[in-house]
Amino acid sequence: MGDEGLKFDLGGADLPARAPLAHVADFALGSLSIEPALRRVSRGETISEQIEPLIMQVLITLASARESTLSRDDLIAACWDGRFVSDDAINQVISRLRRILDRVDDGSVRLETVAKVGYRLSIGSEQARNAVPKVAAVPEQSNRRWPIPGTMLAAGGALLAMGASVMAVSAFDRSAGLVLIAVESSSVRPGDREAERFSSDLTSDLARMAGAISLVNVIDAGQGRVPGKPDFLVRVSVERDGSNLTAQARLVDAADGSVLWSDRFEDDSGVASRLRERVAIGTAEVMRCGLERSAAMLDDPASVRLFFAGCDAIRNEDFARAQSFARQVVARQPDSAAAWACLAMTVLLAAEMTEDGSLPLSARRQATAYAKTAIALDPHVGRAYIALATAAGDKDPRSIDLLRQGIRADIELPATHRAYSQALYNLGYVRASVAPALRGLALDPASRAAHELAMRRLLAVGRVDQAMAMQARAERLWPGHPGLLDHRIRMLPAYPDPGAALRLVESLGLDESAMPPLMQAVVRWRAEQASLDHATLDRQAEAWFQSGQSSAWAIAAAMSLLGERERAFAWLARAPRKGAMKQWSVLFTPPHAALRRDRRFFAAMAELGLVEVWRKRNQWPDFCSEPGLAYDCRREAARMEPITT
């Protein structure tokens, strides 16, 4: 199970000099003509192929090396801006580039793998070896207003991607050219060096965090003449009072001077770089919302402002307000596919869960109708497929296919990769769920939700050290955020050093609402390996269950961690099969292998309806190939009567 057949772009990454593709001059490579601005590789007049931005960046980087071997770290630094990238992601990009060269080239260029070292391009002619990519001058731009398109939305906490809020996204017409964003200091004190330095460094941060917005050019307005009239301005003012730093950031439409978004950021550490990074993250979120690729465009200034207002509402998790803005945009722009997709998502985000933890049928029907309207207008609006999959539910066999369609429709939309990752994980395709989570983070490095999802997926496959490193970075970027504290608490049972986990629990002074006593018992038992007080465990489990019946899944997982297999199965029997909020998925992770080897686990999955999904898809979860399994999944499913929920 996986998405090996999907084309993808991990982030529209920058060149080593951070030049956009549009600024890299055309060059020859063997018998090939490389046109970075058009993302085109061709031979002669009849053989041509357009490639993803990231693959073009890798090709340029390898060509610039003049047949030298580049390590994976070299490629990550140059093409992924040094962000965390899995080996699988690099392998897929290299494989994709190699297939493109095989199709287009006549053998004059070969992409070679140097075992245990890296990769190099072997180029046939001396002339081609000397023709390396060069950064072209930035062309003068016209003063016309860049149309801002459309899809403002995204998903929040517990709904889309089950806890991963999804960035709002819209875009511009990529055939139009570059969108120019100028960052300028609006300090009230002329010559304020700190503010000027803050503005200059913020420019670099925003250029990096723009991620997949491959045709956005972010410049520092304080560094000489701006190449053309900016389309947007990021104005930032900075004030210091001792160690307290405050920054006010505004995103301004350069055409009419209207403020599309503003926010205030504070930091008491006295370290300007910490505040600047937080400003960059907040600003990048809104920039992405208004500037990412979309299938529709808005050419009406009032609709543009409504979209940005909706972006801000989503950022603050005010989904009802976001839905109101979405309805206004649809009323103004009824032919905008992205606006309809946006409305479909807001309906789902704003809906209140029913008593069994599911989405109301009315909201699902409404969202489905809006999403289908979007696709009828334009089949390339990725968010419409997310809405369809969310409305269908994880246990609908079509949901994964809908998300795959969404990725194909809009490869640069981070939300679809994240939703796809979560859907795979919830169905037990744990290994396959890692790559799309990391792709979503690479596309959207300014998103806390993307960090959290990537951390959970890394933990799910036992890559604890990487997850902990990512957690530490997220806590630095979003200090004190309750979601990150909750995630750290969830990580405690997986800490490589059980003693450190126990010390952290004791230092945090966690109450029952933050960490149930049963989970604290798991951490303590791992550290001290003391004999278990079964009466106390059972009492703690019952108290937790009384707070909500869906907690029975987590209780079963806790008992499994304690080695209490029979108690774990007793709680599995009590766990609700409807409205479980996907809490069963934790049992697909490595620590619970002993449970999965028992036929009773497979029977519980059948009662959830998952076995029927696996059977219809003819794709079985990871645990079906684990060693020591006491049954064959296919045979076990064949002898069962179909069970639906």
C-alpha positions, 0 to 999 in steps of 0.5 A: 500500500502506498502512493508510488504511482503519484507524482508529487512535489515536496515543496517548490524548494529553493536553489542554493542561492534561493533563486526562483525557477523563473530566474534561472536561465535556460541551459543545455544538458547533453542533447537536452534543453532545460527551461527552468521557468517553464519547468520543461525538459525537451530534446529537439522540437518533438520530445518534451516533458513538463516536470514538477518544481522540486524535480526541476530544482534537483536537476538544476542542482545536479547539473550545477555540480559539473558531474561531481557527486552530491550527497543526500545532505547536499540535495536536502540543503539545496532543494529542501532548504535543509528541512527534514526529508525521509530517505523514501522521499529522496529516493522517489524524486531521484527515481522520477527524475531518472525515468524522465531522463530515460524518456526524453534523453537519447543517452547523453545524460545519465543520472548515476547512483554512487553507492553509499555516497550520493548522486551525479549526472554523467554528461556526454559532451565537454560543451554540455559539462560547461553549460551550467545553470545561471540565474537570470536578471529579474524582468521588469514587471507590468503594473497590472494587478495580479488576480488572487484566486480562490480557495480559502479553506482548510481544516481544523483540529479534530475533523480533517486529518483527525487532529491536523488542522489543514491550511487554507489555500488559494492561488494565482494563475501560474501562467501570469508570471511572478507575484512580487511581495515586498517586506518593509519596515514601518518603524516609527523611529527613522534609522531603527537598525534593529527594525531594519535588520528584523525586516531583512531577516524576515524576508529570508524567513518568508521566502523559505516558508513560502514552500510550494509557492514556486512563483512567489518572489519575496524581496526586501524593500529596504535593499535598494530598488524593487524590481517592478511594482509589488503586488503585496506588501508585508509591513512590520514594526518592531518595538523593544521594552527591555527584554520584551519584544513586540512586532506588528505585521500587516499584509497589504494589497499594494494596488489599493493599500487595503490591509488584508490581514494584521496581527501582533506578536510578542516575546519576552526572551529578548531574542529577536530571532525567536520573535521573527520566526513566529512573525514569519510563521503567522504571516506565511500562513496567511500568504499561503492562504491567498497565494497558493495554487488553486483552480479558480481565481477571484478578480474582485477586491472585495472577494479577495478581502473576504478570503483573507478574512476567512483565512484569519478566521481559520487560523483562529479556529473560528469555523462558523465565522469562516463559513460566513465568509465562504458563503459571501464569496460564493454569493459574489463569485458563483462560478468560482470552483475554489469558492464552492470547495471552500464552502464545502470544507467550512460546512464540515468544519463548523458542524457539531459532532453528533452524540456518537462522535460522527458528522451530522448527515445534513452537513455531510450531504450539504458539503458533498453537494458543494464539493461536486459543484466545485469539481463540475466547475473545475476538476483540479480543485484539490480541496473539493476531494478532501471535502468529499472524502471527509463527508464519506468517512474513513471507513468508506472504501472510496475515501482513500481513492478520493484523496489520491484524486485530490493529490493528482488534481492539485499536487501542491496542496499540503492539506490533501497530503495530510488528509491522505496520511491520516486516512492511510493510518486509520486503516492500518497502512502505517508505513505508507502514511509516513511519506505523505505526512512528511510531504505535507510538512515540506509543502507547509513548513509554517504549519503547527498541524503539519509538524504534529502530524509528521511527529505522530507518523514518525512515532507510529513507525518507531522513529522516536528520536526524529519525532522528539527532535521535531517536537523540540523545534515545534515547541520553540516555534509555538511556545506554550501551545496546549496542543504541543503539550498534549502531544509531548504527553502522548510521547512519554510512553515511547521515550527511549529513556523511561526515567527521563519520561517519569521525571518529566511527568513529575516536574509537570505536575500533571492532573487527571485532565492532562494525563489520566492516572492509568497513563501515568502508571504506564510511564512509572512502570516503564521507569521502575518496573515495579509489580502492578497493583491490579486493583488500582489499575482497574479502578483507574481504568473504570474512572477513565471510562466514565469520562467517555466510553471511546476512551476504552480504546486508549485503556486497551492500549495502556493495558497492552503497554503494561503487558496485560493482554487479557485486560486489554482484550476485555477493554476492546470488547467494551470499546464502542464500534461507532463514534470511536473517533478513530481511536483504534488506530493507536493499536496499529503501532509497534508496541501493540504487536502482541495484541495483533497476533491474537485472532480476537484483534482481527475480530474487533477490526471486523466489528469496526467495519475495517476488515470489509474495507480491506477486503473491498480494496484488496489491500491489507494492513501492515500487521497482516505481514508481521512475523508471528501472526497466528492467522492469515488475514485473507483467510480469516476475512473469508471465513467471516460474515461481512460486518458493517457498522 
